[in-house]
Amino acid sequence: MSSDPVGAHDATQLSLQGFGGRVALVTGAARGIGRRVCETFAALGAAVAACDLDAPELPGALGVSMDVTDPDSVSRGVEQVAATLGPVSLLVTCAGVFTPQPLAQLDRAEWLRTIDVNLTGTFECVRRVLPAMCEQGYGRVVTLSSVAGIDGGSRASAHYAATKGGIIAFTKAVSKEHCHLGVTANVVAPRAIRTRMIGGLEDELTAQIPVGRLGETDDVAAAVAFLCSSHAGYITGEVLVLNGGWW
């Protein structure tokens, strides 16, 4: 729940249709945005699988151990969800990493690690759930990118920005290939959300945001929930930017 009195809201109080009887798989669910998405989906009536390296413990959700960089781990996780809850019809990919490094100091190992988790991890999850979505004739895919994937991010984030831009292009391609099968694919691109990733930069970032506050995980969860709802069936291949007017 947001503690910010300005513009704060509780995403679990949303009134959206299309979640009852649906199975949602959320990666990066142990904390931050992923955790809040799980809580919101559960409140909306979905059966939620919360996935992370170590199976998260979230009330009302199935905790699943999943390493998005390992195709076998992703397959096992999706199979566990299908066997326990049913076939996945809502996918939200929140798993991601970012270690700021100027390009001059960026080594190949960190470049490949960032690509492996952020971009390839998104690919592995999406391709694994798509067959069941197509078979159902219904699916919602929402990938988490960043404004860095649009404007290049900070001066120490070339690797991160490259993966987030790749996620946008990948998701648009998925939307074109699967929209006629009842599957939508959209991107949420936040900037300056109050999570551990921006620890220590809160005041500096807030000063740059026209609405005068950081984004909260509730803000992102609400946007994701709308795109996963039955109200968004005519929206696909879009990038929803959440940045308080910064960009």
KEGUVO-255038 format. One line per field, with one value per residue (C-alpha): residue number from 1; residue in three letters; chain; x, y, z. Coordinates in steps of 0.2 Angstrom, whole numbers, plus 5000, padded with zeros to 4 digits. Example, Ala and Ser with C-alpha at 12.3 -4.5 7.8 and 13.67 -1.06 7.14 Angstrom:
residues 2
pos: 1; 2
code: Ala; Ser
unit: A; A
xx: 5062; 5068
yy: 4978; 4995
zz: 5039; 5036
This chain:
residues 247
pos: 1; 2; 3; 4; 5; 6; 7; 8; 9; 10; 11; 12; 13; 14; 15; 16; 17; 18; 19; 20; 21; 22; 23; 24; 25; 26; 27; 28; 29; 30; 31; 32; 33; 34; 35; 36; 37; 38; 39; 40; 41; 42; 43; 44; 45; 46; 47; 48; 49; 50; 51; 52; 53; 54; 55; 56; 57; 58; 59; 60; 61; 62; 63; 64; 65; 66; 67; 68; 69; 70; 71; 72; 73; 74; 75; 76; 77; 78; 79; 80; 81; 82; 83; 84; 85; 86; 87; 88; 89; 90; 91; 92; 93; 94; 95; 96; 97; 98; 99; 100; 101; 102; 103; 104; 105; 106; 107; 108; 109; 110; 111; 112; 113; 114; 115; 116; 117; 118; 119; 120; 121; 122; 123; 124; 125; 126; 127; 128; 129; 130; 131; 132; 133; 134; 135; 136; 137; 138; 139; 140; 141; 142; 143; 144; 145; 146; 147; 148; 149; 150; 151; 152; 153; 154; 155; 156; 157; 158; 159; 160; 161; 162; 163; 164; 165; 166; 167; 168; 169; 170; 171; 172; 173; 174; 175; 176; 177; 178; 179; 180; 181; 182; 183; 184; 185; 186; 187; 188; 189; 190; 191; 192; 193; 194; 195; 196; 197; 198; 199; 200; 201; 202; 203; 204; 205; 206; 207; 208; 209; 210; 211; 212; 213; 214; 215; 216; 217; 218; 219; 220; 221; 222; 223; 224; 225; 226; 227; 228; 229; 230; 231; 232; 233; 234; 235; 236; 237; 238; 239; 240; 241; 242; 243; 244; 245; 246; 247
code: Met; Ser; Ser; Asp; Pro; Val; Gly; Ala; His; Asp; Ala; Thr; Gln; Leu; Ser; Leu; Gln; Gly; Phe; Gly; Gly; Arg; Val; Ala; Leu; Val; Thr; Gly; Ala; Ala; Arg; Gly; Ile; Gly; Arg; Arg; Val; Cys; Glu; Thr; Phe; Ala; Ala; Leu; Gly; Ala; Ala; Val; Ala; Ala; Cys; Asp; Leu; Asp; Ala; Pro; Glu; Leu; Pro; Gly; Ala; Leu; Gly; Val; Ser; Met; Asp; Val; Thr; Asp; Pro; Asp; Ser; Val; Ser; Arg; Gly; Val; Glu; Gln; Val; Ala; Ala; Thr; Leu; Gly; Pro; Val; Ser; Leu; Leu; Val; Thr; Cys; Ala; Gly; Val; Phe; Thr; Pro; Gln; Pro; Leu; Ala; Gln; Leu; Asp; Arg; Ala; Glu; Trp; Leu; Arg; Thr; Ile; Asp; Val; Asn; Leu; Thr; Gly; Thr; Phe; Glu; Cys; Val; Arg; Arg; Val; Leu; Pro; Ala; Met; Cys; Glu; Gln; Gly; Tyr; Gly; Arg; Val; Val; Thr; Leu; Ser; Ser; Val; Ala; Gly; Ile; Asp; Gly; Gly; Ser; Arg; Ala; Ser; Ala; His; Tyr; Ala; Ala; Thr; Lys; Gly; Gly; Ile; Ile; Ala; Phe; Thr; Lys; Ala; Val; Ser; Lys; Glu; His; Cys; His; Leu; Gly; Val; Thr; Ala; Asn; Val; Val; Ala; Pro; Arg; Ala; Ile; Arg; Thr; Arg; Met; Ile; Gly; Gly; Leu; Glu; Asp; Glu; Leu; Thr; Ala; Gln; Ile; Pro; Val; Gly; Arg; Leu; Gly; Glu; Thr; Asp; Asp; Val; Ala; Ala; Ala; Val; Ala; Phe; Leu; Cys; Ser; Ser; His; Ala; Gly; Tyr; Ile; Thr; Gly; Glu; Val; Leu; Val; Leu; Asn; Gly; Gly; Trp; Trp
unit: A; A; A; A; A; A; A; A; A; A; A; A; A; A; A; A; A; A; A; A; A; A; A; A; A; A; A; A; A; A; A; A; A; A; A; A; A; A; A; A; A; A; A; A; A; A; A; A; A; A; A; A; A; A; A; A; A; A; A; A; A; A; A; A; A; A; A; A; A; A; A; A; A; A; A; A; A; A; A; A; A; A; A; A; A; A; A; A; A; A; A; A; A; A; A; A; A; A; A; A; A; A; A; A; A; A; A; A; A; A; A; A; A; A; A; A; A; A; A; A; A; A; A; A; A; A; A; A; A; A; A; A; A; A; A; A; A; A; A; A; A; A; A; A; A; A; A; A; A; A; A; A; A; A; A; A; A; A; A; A; A; A; A; A; A; A; A; A; A; A; A; A; A; A; A; A; A; A; A; A; A; A; A; A; A; A; A; A; A; A; A; A; A; A; A; A; A; A; A; A; A; A; A; A; A; A; A; A; A; A; A; A; A; A; A; A; A; A; A; A; A; A; A; A; A; A; A; A; A; A; A; A; A; A; A; A; A; A; A; A; A; A; A; A; A; A; A
xx: 5000; 5007; 5012; 5012; 4997; 4998; 4990; 4991; 4978; 4976; 4976; 4967; 4952; 4950; 4934; 4939; 4931; 4939; 4949; 4937; 4942; 4958; 4976; 4989; 5008; 5019; 5038; 5049; 5035; 5045; 5045; 5042; 5031; 5029; 5023; 5010; 5004; 5001; 4991; 4981; 4976; 4972; 4960; 4952; 4948; 4962; 4971; 4989; 5006; 5020; 5036; 5054; 5071; 5064; 5046; 5038; 5026; 5011; 4994; 4982; 4995; 5004; 5023; 5033; 5052; 5057; 5074; 5069; 5086; 5084; 5072; 5070; 5066; 5053; 5045; 5044; 5036; 5023; 5019; 5017; 5006; 4995; 4994; 4989; 4979; 4975; 4982; 4990; 4979; 4987; 5006; 5016; 5035; 5042; 5058; 5073; 5090; 5100; 5117; 5122; 5138; 5145; 5149; 5167; 5167; 5153; 5161; 5154; 5148; 5137; 5130; 5126; 5118; 5107; 5101; 5099; 5087; 5078; 5076; 5079; 5070; 5055; 5056; 5057; 5041; 5031; 5035; 5031; 5013; 5008; 5002; 4990; 4983; 4980; 4972; 4960; 4957; 4961; 4977; 4984; 5003; 5010; 5029; 5038; 5050; 5056; 5056; 5075; 5070; 5063; 5075; 5091; 5090; 5104; 5122; 5126; 5113; 5117; 5115; 5098; 5091; 5096; 5086; 5071; 5070; 5071; 5057; 5046; 5050; 5048; 5031; 5025; 5030; 5021; 5005; 5005; 5008; 4994; 4981; 4969; 4970; 4963; 4979; 4984; 5002; 5006; 5021; 5021; 5036; 5038; 5051; 5055; 5044; 5048; 5057; 5074; 5081; 5080; 5086; 5094; 5089; 5071; 5074; 5084; 5071; 5056; 5063; 5062; 5044; 5031; 5017; 5028; 5030; 5038; 5027; 5021; 5020; 5001; 5002; 5010; 4999; 4984; 4990; 4995; 4978; 4969; 4979; 4975; 4956; 4942; 4941; 4957; 4953; 4955; 4972; 4987; 5005; 5005; 5017; 5009; 5022; 5020; 5032; 5022; 5025; 5044; 5045
yy: 5000; 5017; 5028; 5044; 5055; 5064; 5054; 5038; 5024; 5006; 4996; 4981; 4992; 4992; 4987; 4978; 4963; 4948; 4940; 4928; 4910; 4916; 4910; 4923; 4920; 4934; 4934; 4944; 4942; 4942; 4960; 4977; 4979; 4960; 4957; 4971; 4965; 4948; 4956; 4966; 4951; 4940; 4954; 4955; 4936; 4928; 4912; 4919; 4910; 4921; 4916; 4921; 4912; 4907; 4903; 4919; 4917; 4928; 4925; 4919; 4915; 4899; 4902; 4895; 4894; 4899; 4905; 4915; 4913; 4894; 4887; 4871; 4880; 4891; 4875; 4866; 4882; 4884; 4865; 4866; 4881; 4872; 4856; 4866; 4881; 4878; 4884; 4902; 4915; 4931; 4934; 4948; 4948; 4959; 4949; 4961; 4967; 4983; 4987; 5005; 5005; 5018; 5011; 5013; 5002; 4990; 4972; 4958; 4948; 4961; 4965; 4947; 4945; 4960; 4953; 4936; 4941; 4956; 4951; 4933; 4929; 4938; 4928; 4912; 4915; 4922; 4908; 4895; 4902; 4907; 4889; 4888; 4905; 4902; 4886; 4895; 4909; 4921; 4928; 4944; 4947; 4962; 4965; 4977; 4988; 5006; 5023; 5019; 5008; 5023; 5037; 5028; 5030; 5038; 5039; 5023; 5011; 5007; 4988; 4991; 5002; 4990; 4976; 4987; 4993; 4975; 4971; 4984; 4978; 4960; 4963; 4973; 4958; 4946; 4956; 4956; 4937; 4933; 4946; 4936; 4922; 4932; 4936; 4954; 4959; 4976; 4985; 4995; 5007; 5015; 5028; 5032; 5020; 5018; 5002; 4996; 4999; 5018; 5017; 5033; 5043; 5047; 5066; 5069; 5060; 5068; 5085; 5081; 5074; 5086; 5078; 5081; 5063; 5046; 5033; 5019; 5001; 5003; 5014; 5001; 4987; 4997; 5000; 4981; 4976; 4987; 4979; 4962; 4965; 4961; 4980; 4981; 4968; 4981; 4987; 4977; 4982; 4997; 5005; 5013; 5025; 5029; 5043; 5057; 5069; 5067; 5061
zz: 5000; 4995; 5010; 4999; 5003; 4986; 4972; 4982; 4979; 4983; 4967; 4976; 4976; 4957; 4949; 4933; 4924; 4917; 4931; 4938; 4933; 4925; 4929; 4931; 4931; 4937; 4937; 4948; 4961; 4977; 4979; 4972; 4956; 4954; 4971; 4970; 4954; 4962; 4976; 4964; 4953; 4968; 4975; 4957; 4958; 4948; 4953; 4954; 4952; 4960; 4952; 4957; 4960; 4977; 4978; 4986; 5000; 4996; 5004; 4991; 4978; 4973; 4975; 4961; 4960; 4943; 4935; 4919; 4912; 4912; 4899; 4909; 4925; 4915; 4908; 4925; 4932; 4919; 4920; 4939; 4937; 4924; 4935; 4951; 4945; 4926; 4910; 4911; 4902; 4910; 4910; 4917; 4916; 4930; 4932; 4929; 4935; 4934; 4940; 4934; 4925; 4913; 4896; 4898; 4913; 4907; 4904; 4893; 4908; 4915; 4897; 4894; 4912; 4909; 4892; 4899; 4913; 4906; 4888; 4885; 4902; 4895; 4878; 4888; 4898; 4884; 4872; 4885; 4889; 4872; 4866; 4880; 4877; 4859; 4863; 4875; 4862; 4876; 4883; 4890; 4890; 4898; 4898; 4910; 4901; 4906; 4899; 4897; 4883; 4874; 4878; 4882; 4901; 4912; 4907; 4916; 4909; 4891; 4894; 4904; 4891; 4877; 4885; 4889; 4871; 4865; 4876; 4868; 4850; 4855; 4863; 4848; 4837; 4848; 4847; 4828; 4827; 4840; 4840; 4828; 4841; 4855; 4863; 4867; 4871; 4878; 4887; 4903; 4904; 4921; 4927; 4945; 4954; 4973; 4973; 4979; 4962; 4965; 4983; 4989; 4974; 4980; 4982; 4967; 4956; 4964; 4960; 4941; 4941; 4936; 4946; 4962; 4968; 4964; 4956; 4968; 4964; 4965; 4950; 4940; 4946; 4941; 4924; 4922; 4928; 4916; 4901; 4908; 4910; 4898; 4895; 4886; 4872; 4858; 4864; 4858; 4853; 4864; 4876; 4891; 4899; 4918; 4923; 4930; 4915; 4916; 4898
